[in-house]
Amino acid sequence: MAAVAITLLVITGSLLSFVQLMFLADSSVNLTIAANDAQYVLEQIYDKYKKTALGVSLSYPVPVFDNIPPIGNLPPNETITLTFNCTPIGCSGNLATITVDVGWKEKNQDKHFILSTCIAK
């Protein structure tokens, strides 16, 4: 009887660990997708910025991504926000700062991945 109880405890602990690891894997996938999307946006802005005059990149249209999987029947929940700090007062030297904030909901919690860079004017 004791052996059965110990075996059940071990199996229960293993199953709980497995479920927790599955949730962590999903969270890791979402974070990787968010990082890739933020990098893509920064590369697009940089390409446009270096090909045009200063300040034109402020008109960059934010792309809509749907690669963070939805939860249940909800639509994809990824949002991207851009912040440009390109005004002469806000720039340090000849650098313009661009920040990409990728946000999504995961288990009813807001998650964010923020990527920032400076581009020489």
N, C-alpha and C positions, 0 to 999 in steps of 0.2 A: 504494500500500500504506500509506503514511504517512497519507494522508487517511482511509482506512478505520479505522486505529488511533485517530486523533484523534476521529473521529466516534463510535466505540464508547466511548471514554472519556467523552465529553460525554453520550451517552445513558445510560451506567451511572450517572454522577453525578446526572443529572436524575431517574432512577428512584429512586435511593436517597433523594434529597431529597423526592420525592413521597411515598414510603412513610413517612418520618419525619414529614412534615406531616400525613399521615392519622392517625398515632398521637397527635400533639399535638392534633388536632381532637377525637378521642375523649376524650382527657383533659380538654379544655376543656369538653366537653359534660357530663361527669361532675361537674366542679367546679361548673358552673352549676346543675345539678340539686341537688347537695348544698347550695348556698347558698340556693336556693329552699325546700328542705325545712326547713332551719334557720330561715329567716325565718318560714315558716308556723307552726312550733312555737312560736316566740317570740310571734307575734301571738295564737295561741290561748291561751297562758299569760297574756299581758297582758289579753286580754278577760276571762278567768276571774278573774284577780287583781283587776281593778278593780271587778268586779261582786260580789265576795264579801269576807269578812273576811280579815284578814291571816293568812297561813299556809295557807289552804285550797288554794292553787295547788300545794302540795307533793303533793297527791294526783292531779295531772294525769297521765292515762295516756299513755304515750309511743306515738305512732302508728307503725304499720308501713308503710313506703313500699317500693315495689318498682319505682321508676322509674329507678334506675341499672341499665342493662342488664346481664344476666348475661354471664359469659364462657363461651362454649361451651354445654355442657348444665348448667352449675352454676346453682343457684337465685340469685335476686337477692342481692347481697352488701352491702346498705346497713344500717348499724346506727346508732341514735341514742341518745345518752346525755345525760341532763339532770343538771345540778348546780345545786342551790339553796343559796345562802348567805344564809339568812333568819333565822338565830338572832340574838338580840340582841347576842351577843358579836361575831359575824362581820359585822354590818352597820355601815357607816360612816354615821353620822347616821340619816336616815330612808330609806335606800336598801336594797333587797334586790337582790342580784346573782344573775342567772340565766345559766348557760352551757349552750349546746347544742353538742355535739360529734357531728358526722356523720362516720362512718367507712365506708370501703369498701376492697375489694381491687382493685388494678389492676396487671396484669402481675406478679402474685405479690408486690406491695408494698402495705403498709398506707398508705392515704391518709386524711387527716383535714381537715375544715373546721370550725373552731371559731368560734362567734358568741356574744358575750356582751353583756348589757345590764343596766342598773340600772332598777328600778322603784320609784317613790316609794311609801312605805307610807301 
